[in-house]
Amino acid sequence: MYKIRPVEHKDCLDIFNLSNDPAVRKISLSDKEINYSDHLKWFEKVLADRNILFYAITIDEKLAAQVRFKLMENIAEISISVSETFRGAGYSRTIMEDAIILLKENTAVKTIRAVVRKSNSRSINYFYKCGYTLKFEQKLNDIDCLILEYKIRG
Ligand SMILES: CC(C)(COP(=O)(O)OP(=O)(O)OC[C@H]1O[C@@H](n2cnc3c(N)ncnc32)[C@H](O)[C@@H]1OP(=O)(O)O)[C@@H](O)C(=O)NCCC(=O)NCCS
């Protein structure tokens, strides 16, 4: 069964494994492998941060994806990753729709922003399919990135 819910402390290891997935590291803006003690510190900080909404998507109780929104005034920056087992299976658009419903319910944010490596064509296609539009290009950590946005309210 498919479920979306806020991330809890018990998800720490599953989120670690998802974040360290080679495909996820490769497209991330920092591609170094993460060690568990750094992850633990980061995880606790993110859970305590009131400007971050962090959701887990589970399928039959297994972590299938994570979605994080970092709130900055009227903009929420999104980070999304689907675990390898569930990638390419067509869940990703439902996940986006459900995460947006939760973002709308819990904040007054107007726009979602995605920062994606220019070389990450799979993810760029995905955001276009979800209705995002290209706003500008930017070099971040010396990496060419695209900035895409999606308006959730006027
Ligand atoms: C980006 C991501 C969330 C998409 O989820 P997914 O399960 O792979 O995507 P789906 O199979 O549901 O496909 C959704 C759309 O993505 C695009 N897509 C999927 N696989 C693709 C591929 N191999 N090549 C190019 N585009 C692809 C297509 O546009 C597809 O729509 P379509 O099926 O109507 O053609 C997932 O691949 C992922 O977690 N990637 C690693 C992390 C990441 O890149 N996150 C985004 C940066 S924040």
The ligand as an ORCA input file, in Angstrom:
! r2SCAN-3c Opt
* xyz 0 1
  C      13.911     12.044    -11.043
  C      13.105     10.906    -10.421
  C      12.458     11.383     -9.135
  C      11.999     10.491    -11.425
  O      11.337      9.350    -10.937
  P      11.209      8.036    -11.867
  O      10.535      6.991    -11.054
  O      12.540      7.728    -12.417
  O      10.275      8.597    -13.034
  P       9.052      7.888    -13.769
  O       9.429      6.532    -14.211
  O       7.827      8.044    -12.930
  O       8.937      8.828    -15.047
  C       8.527     10.173    -14.988
  C       9.110     10.934    -16.151
  O      10.527     11.046    -15.979
  C      11.170     10.992    -17.251
  N      12.030      9.812    -17.326
  C      11.892      8.638    -16.638
  N      12.912      7.820    -16.970
  C      13.687      8.469    -17.842
  C      14.898      8.148    -18.524
  N      15.515      6.972    -18.360
  N      15.448      9.076    -19.353
  C      14.842     10.275    -19.534
  N      13.696     10.640    -18.907
  C      13.122      9.745    -18.089
  C      10.100     10.882    -18.297
  O       9.749     12.175    -18.728
  C       8.979     10.248    -17.510
  O       7.716     10.508    -18.035
  P       7.053      9.466    -19.116
  O       7.096      8.128    -18.462
  O       5.680      9.992    -19.305
  O       7.902      9.564    -20.322
  C      14.002      9.634    -10.134
  O      14.568      9.164    -11.331
  C      15.108      9.855     -9.105
  O      14.898      9.712     -7.919
  N      16.316     10.197     -9.588
  C      17.467     10.408     -8.714
  C      17.304     11.675     -7.878
  C      17.020     12.917     -8.715
  O      17.516     13.093     -9.825
  N      16.223     13.843     -8.142
  C      15.853     15.097     -8.799
  C      16.741     16.214     -8.439
  S      16.087     17.093     -7.040
*
